[in-house]
Amino acid sequence: MPEIARFYGIIIKLFFGDHPPPHFHAVYGEYNALFNIETLEMIEGDLPQRARKMVMEWASMYQKDLMEMWEKQEFRKLPPLK
């Protein structure tokens, strides 16, 4: 599962050929969560509240890029949350 971004100890990964809906994985220490790209909701797993907010803020900035990667199945690195 390729890493597409990393910030504040959070690793964002995308996995092609995975089940619908379009989603990405966020890993923070022992925590792991899946986020729906279309709605930006956490659909599975757990993250501390602060990490969840940072992931959602980052994803809102790169939502179009994430959807494009999912649809075209072409990975690229995205900038971190600053």
N, C-alpha and C positions, 0 to 999 in steps of 0.2 A: 504494500500500500504506500505509494509515493507521498512524501511530505511536500505540501505546497506552500506552507507558511509556518513560522515559529515566532512567538512573542510571549514575554512574561512567563516563560515556562510551559506555555500551551503549544501543542503541536497540532496542526491542521493537516488532515490526510484525506485523499480522495481515492476511491476504489472503483474502477470500472468493472462492469459486468455484475455489479451488486444489485440487490433487489430494489424495486421502486418503493417509495418515491425517490426522486433525485435527492441525494443527501451527502454530507461530508462527516467525517469523524473528528472529534476534538479530544485530545489526550492531555491530561494534566496530572502528572504523578501517577497515582494508582486509580485515578478517575478516568472514565471514558464515556463519551456521549455521542449520539448521532443527532444531526440537525438537518431538518428539511430545508433544501435550498430555496424552494418557492415561498415558504411561509416564515422561514428562519426560526421556527419553533424547535425546541429540543424534543425529539420523538422517542428517544430511548437512552437509557443510561443515567448517569448522575455526574454533576459537576458542582463545586461550591458556587454559591450565588454570585460572588464577585467574578469568578472565571467565566461563568455563564453569560454575564452581562458583557464582558470583554469580547467573548466569541460572537455574540449577537451584534455588537457594535461593529466589529471587524467584518462580519459577513454582510451586514447592510451596505458597507462601502464596496464590497466586491461581489455582490449577488449576481450581477450580470456576467462577470468573469467566471464565477463558479458554474453557472448554468451552461455557459458556452463550453467550458471544459467537459462537463458531464455529457452534453449532446455530441460534441465532436470527438470525445475521448482523446484529447490532447492535453497532456500535463504541461504546466508551466508554474514557476514560482510566483507568488503574489507577495506584495510588500507586507510587512508586519504592522500591527497596531502601534501607533506612536503616542 
